[in-house]
Amino acid sequence: MEHITAAAWFAEAAGAAEEPVSGNLLRIVLIVVVVGAVLTAWLLLRGYRQKDD
């Protein structure tokens, strides 16, 4: 098993960020995170709504 140092891992990640495909992947990940956060907030806050009985 090959040991990869943190510096080598960051250098590899920085090199991958220069590829055009990774920009699209980052956009997709950010959109999914934002949509997930909005849905989670909606589900959590929905339970605190006042019920008009």
Buried (B, 14 or more C-beta within 10 A) or exposed (E): EEEEEEEEEEEEEEEEEEEEEEEEEEEEEEEEEEEEEEEEEEEEEEEEEEEEE
